[in-house]
């Protein structure tokens, strides 16, 4: 498992902070026969304070921006996080905004995911399968690469943990929020203005059994103000592990809510659609089942145990701190 160096949120000029790429229908043509592709799970460590500027590609392609394309334009709304080869997590409610989920199901829209890189490049992913996680505000995305491969053929993913943060833990909330309403006219060349978000917040409450109808799954309340449009942004603990995704924040309020990621590990089937043949892809399974054999790095996967309530076999999460 790769561990990233501490990344300082730099004071930087937004005019020189950008990421670019060119969409490709068949990027596999760049690869030599049997050329190896490497997947590295990283713990992301942050230094600095609220108000510091984090460069758009600081998370090495792990932090994602979601863009929905339909006949009305290119709508950038919400964030996500890479958790495995061609696999990502996002907030389920983002998919339902403006009937995006329905349009995707009816093939009236496509979902394109942007992953900025620290060298100014960017990976583009196209979502081919979606799995909503029951009783949570989480969704699993299965994606194929539709831009050039990194020169070193290395792809970075987040290191996940099943640990439940305790009260007063300080978490780092990150994300990408689009300027304005996030909508641009579709053209051969497009520029999307996005503001990287990186805020520290103290855990002030925990809801292991859910908070309300919008947040029916395990979640945390943190003392942190996050701009709107950042839903689905990855949230990391002080050790750099991914613990959840941003689900709700309120403009002007110093409180946000984070969905803990554990339901996404066991309640939804991920269907890997990438990397391409001849590279090996496993059969569909939960992220827990796919595990490290497919590049999904999970700290303490043994936090789940079999139980049989009313004779039905299921997995029970056993919280640890």
LINPESUL-V140883 format. One record per pair of residues at least 12 apart in sequence whose ideal C-beta (glycine too) atoms are under 8 Angstrom apart, sorted by the first residue. I is the first residue (numbers start at 1). J is the second residue. Records with the same first field share a line. If there is no record, write none. Layout:
I=J / J
This chain:
1=40 / 41 / 42 / 43 / 159 / 297
2=40 / 41 / 42 / 156
3=42 / 43 / 240
4=42 / 43 / 44 / 45 / 60 / 240
5=45
6=45 / 46 / 47
7=44 / 45 / 46 / 47 / 54 / 58 / 59
8=47 / 48 / 52
9=46 / 47 / 48 / 52 / 53 / 54 / 55 / 58 / 198
10=52 / 53 / 54 / 55
11=52 / 53
12=53 / 55
14=53
17=55 / 56
18=56 / 120
19=56 / 57 / 114 / 116 / 117 / 120 / 121 / 122
20=120 / 121 / 122
21=121 / 122 / 123 / 124 / 147 / 148
22=147 / 148
23=124 / 146 / 147
24=146 / 147 / 148
25=146
27=145 / 146 / 147 / 148 / 149
28=276
30=148 / 149
31=149 / 153
34=278
35=153
36=153
37=149 / 153 / 155 / 275 / 279
38=152 / 153 / 154 / 155
39=84 / 85 / 154 / 155 / 156 / 157 / 295
40=154 / 155 / 156 / 157
41=156 / 157 / 158 / 159 / 295 / 297
42=60 / 62 / 156 / 157 / 158 / 159 / 240
43=159 / 236 / 239 / 240 / 241
44=59 / 62 / 158 / 172 / 236 / 240 / 242
45=239 / 240
46=172 / 198 / 200 / 236
48=198
49=200
50=199 / 200
52=198
53=196
54=174 / 196 / 197 / 198
55=118 / 196
56=116 / 176 / 194 / 196
57=116 / 117 / 118 / 119 / 120 / 121 / 122
58=118 / 196
59=116 / 156 / 174
60=117 / 118 / 156
61=82 / 115 / 116 / 117 / 123 / 150 / 155 / 156
62=81 / 82 / 115 / 156 / 157 / 158 / 234
63=79 / 81 / 115 / 116 / 174 / 175 / 176 / 196 / 233 / 234
64=79 / 80 / 81 / 82 / 88 / 90 / 113 / 114 / 115 / 125 / 176
65=78 / 79 / 80 / 113 / 114 / 116 / 176 / 178 / 192 / 194
66=78 / 79 / 80 / 90 / 94 / 111 / 112 / 113 / 232
67=111 / 112 / 113 / 114 / 192
68=98 / 100 / 103 / 104 / 109 / 110 / 111 / 112
69=109 / 110 / 111 / 112 / 186
70=103 / 108 / 109
71=108
72=183
73=183 / 184 / 185 / 186
74=183 / 184 / 185 / 186 / 190 / 192
75=98 / 100 / 182 / 183
76=114 / 178 / 182 / 183 / 184 / 192 / 194
77=94 / 97 / 178 / 182 / 229
78=90 / 91 / 94 / 97 / 229 / 230 / 231 / 232
79=174 / 175 / 176 / 177 / 230 / 231 / 232 / 233 / 234 / 246
80=113 / 141 / 232 / 234 / 245
81=158 / 232 / 233 / 234 / 242 / 245
82=115 / 155 / 156 / 157 / 158
83=157 / 158 / 160 / 242 / 287 / 296
84=157 / 270 / 272 / 287 / 290 / 294 / 295 / 296
85=155 / 157 / 272 / 274 / 275 / 294 / 295
86=125 / 142 / 143 / 144 / 145 / 272 / 273 / 274 / 275
87=140 / 141 / 142 / 143 / 270 / 272 / 287 / 290 / 296
88=113 / 125 / 140 / 141 / 143
89=138 / 139 / 140 / 141 / 232 / 234 / 245 / 261 / 264
90=138 / 139 / 141 / 232 / 245
91=137 / 138 / 139 / 231 / 232 / 245 / 246 / 247 / 259
92=132 / 133 / 136 / 137 / 138 / 139
93=137 / 214 / 231 / 247
94=231 / 232
95=130 / 132 / 139
101=130
104=127 / 130
110=126 / 127
111=126 / 127 / 130 / 141
112=124 / 125 / 126 / 127 / 146
113=125 / 126 / 127 / 141 / 143
114=192
116=176
117=150
121=148 / 150
122=147
123=145 / 147 / 150 / 155
124=145 / 146 / 147
125=143 / 144 / 145 / 146
126=143 / 144 / 146
127=141 / 142 / 143
128=142 / 143 / 144 / 273
129=141 / 142 / 271 / 273
130=142
131=268 / 269 / 270 / 271
132=268
133=217 / 263 / 264 / 267 / 268
134=263 / 267 / 268
135=210 / 216 / 217 / 263 / 267
136=216 / 217 / 218 / 259 / 263 / 264 / 267
137=214 / 215 / 216 / 217 / 219 / 245 / 247 / 259
138=217 / 245 / 259 / 261 / 263 / 264 / 268
139=264 / 268
140=264 / 268 / 269 / 270 / 287
142=270 / 271 / 272 / 273 / 274
143=273 / 274
144=273 / 274 / 276
145=274 / 275
157=295 / 296 / 297
158=234 / 236 / 241 / 242 / 297
159=240 / 241 / 242 / 297 / 299
160=241 / 242 / 261 / 265 / 287 / 296 / 297 / 298 / 299
161=237 / 239 / 241 / 242 / 243 / 298 / 299 / 300
162=262 / 265 / 298 / 299 / 300 / 301 / 303 / 304 / 317 / 320
163=237 / 241 / 243 / 299 / 300 / 303 / 320 / 321
164=206 / 208 / 218 / 260 / 319 / 320 / 321
165=203 / 206 / 220 / 237 / 243 / 321
166=203 / 206 / 321
167=203 / 204 / 205 / 206
168=202 / 203
169=202 / 203 / 237 / 238
170=200 / 201 / 202 / 203 / 238
171=200 / 201 / 202 / 203 / 220 / 222 / 224 / 235 / 236 / 237 / 238 / 243 / 258
172=198 / 199 / 200 / 201 / 235 / 236 / 237 / 238
173=197 / 198 / 199 / 200 / 201 / 222 / 224 / 226 / 230 / 233 / 235 / 246 / 256 / 258
174=196 / 197 / 198 / 199 / 233 / 234 / 235 / 236
175=196 / 197 / 226 / 230 / 231 / 232 / 233 / 234 / 246
176=194 / 195 / 196 / 197 / 230 / 233
177=194 / 195 / 197 / 227 / 228 / 229 / 230
178=192 / 193 / 194 / 195 / 229
179=193 / 194 / 195
180=193
182=229
195=227
197=226 / 227 / 230 / 233
199=224 / 225 / 226
200=224
201=222 / 223 / 224 / 256
202=222 / 223 / 224
203=220 / 221 / 222 / 223
204=221 / 222 / 223 / 255
205=220 / 221
206=218 / 219 / 220 / 221
207=219 / 220 / 221
208=319
211=257
214=247 / 248
215=247 / 248 / 257 / 259
217=259 / 260 / 263
218=259 / 260 / 262 / 263 / 317
219=244 / 247 / 257 / 258 / 259 / 260
220=244 / 257 / 258 / 260
221=255 / 256 / 257 / 258
222=235 / 255 / 256 / 257 / 258
223=254 / 255
224=249 / 254 / 255 / 256
225=249 / 252 / 253 / 254 / 255 / 256
226=246 / 249 / 256
227=249 / 251
228=249 / 251
230=246 / 249
231=245 / 246 / 247 / 248 / 249
232=245 / 246
233=245 / 246
234=246
235=258
241=299
242=261
243=258 / 260 / 261
244=258 / 259 / 260 / 261
245=258 / 259 / 261
246=258 / 259
247=259
262=303 / 317
264=287
265=286 / 287 / 288 / 298 / 301 / 304
266=286 / 287 / 288 / 304 / 315 / 317
267=286
268=286
269=284 / 285 / 286
270=284 / 285 / 286 / 287 / 290
271=284
272=284 / 290 / 294
281=294
282=294
288=301 / 304 / 315
300=320
303=317 / 318 / 319 / 320
304=316 / 317 / 318
305=318
